[in-house]
Amino acid sequence: MKVVITESKINDLIKDYLMNSYDLLNVEFTIKSVGLGSGPNDKGETSVEQNVIKVYVNNVNDNLNYGDKFGIKRGIIRDLESMFGADFKSYGSSWSIEFFEVIKKPF
């Protein structure tokens, strides 16, 4: 049996999983074009469109130290690679991830 999962559906699945598994304020998805400066990737492409996952970690109460934040980042990357097949490490990958810390800051 074949199952067709659209990009928006996989994004929804990733967001739901992350929001329910970690203390996050939001997860967003964007697309960016990346030129490959070290030559073509294994598919012969010199530029790729990357699906960017933007993760907003909740640290409003300033209760996370560097080790805590690093552990969250490592756990999220590991989960996305193993459960959803996201590949962040390969040259010219179609996936990218960015982490943001949400803090209180007076203005």
C-alpha positions in Angstrom: 0.0 0.0 0.0 1.3 3.4 -1.0 0.7 6.5 1.1 1.1 9.9 -0.3 2.2 12.6 2.2 2.3 16.1 0.9 5.0 18.6 2.1 2.4 20.5 4.2 1.3 17.3 5.8 4.8 16.3 6.8 5.3 19.8 8.1 2.2 19.5 10.2 3.3 16.1 11.5 6.8 17.5 12.4 5.3 20.5 14.2 2.7 18.5 16.2 5.4 16.0 17.2 7.9 18.7 18.3 5.3 20.9 20.1 4.0 17.8 22.1 7.5 16.5 22.9 9.5 19.6 23.8 8.8 22.9 25.6 8.6 25.0 22.5 6.7 28.2 21.8 6.5 27.6 18.0 7.7 25.7 15.0 7.7 27.4 11.6 8.7 26.3 8.1 10.3 28.3 5.3 12.1 27.5 2.1 15.4 29.0 1.1 17.6 28.6 -2.0 21.2 27.6 -1.2 24.1 27.7 -3.7 26.5 24.9 -3.2 30.0 26.5 -3.1 32.0 23.3 -3.1 30.7 22.0 -6.4 27.6 19.9 -7.2 26.0 17.5 -4.8 25.6 13.8 -5.6 22.6 14.6 -7.8 24.7 17.0 -9.9 22.9 20.1 -8.5 24.8 23.3 -7.9 21.9 24.9 -5.9 19.1 23.4 -3.8 15.9 24.5 -2.2 16.0 23.7 1.5 13.1 23.2 3.8 14.0 25.2 6.8 12.6 24.2 10.2 12.6 27.1 12.6 12.3 26.0 16.3 11.5 28.5 19.0 12.7 27.1 22.4 10.9 28.5 25.5 13.3 30.1 27.8 11.1 33.0 28.9 11.8 32.2 32.6 15.6 31.9 32.0 15.7 28.4 33.5 17.7 26.8 30.7 21.5 26.8 30.8 23.7 26.1 27.8 23.8 22.4 28.4 20.0 22.2 28.6 19.6 24.1 25.3 22.2 22.0 23.6 20.5 18.8 24.8 17.2 20.0 23.4 18.8 20.9 20.1 20.6 17.5 19.9 17.4 15.6 20.8 15.3 17.4 18.2 17.8 16.8 15.4 18.1 13.2 16.4 14.3 12.7 16.5 13.8 14.4 13.1 16.5 12.4 11.5 15.3 9.0 12.8 11.5 9.5 12.7 11.0 11.8 9.7 14.0 11.0 7.6 15.3 14.6 7.7 18.9 14.8 6.6 20.7 17.8 8.0 24.3 16.6 7.6 24.6 15.6 3.9 26.1 18.1 1.5 23.3 19.7 -0.5 20.6 18.4 1.8 17.1 19.5 1.2 16.6 20.1 5.0 18.0 22.7 7.3 17.1 23.6 10.9 17.5 26.8 12.9 17.0 27.2 16.7 15.9 30.4 18.5 15.7 31.0 22.2 12.7 33.0 23.3 13.6 35.1 26.3 12.3 38.1 28.3 14.0 41.3 27.3 12.9 44.8 28.3 12.6 47.5 25.7 
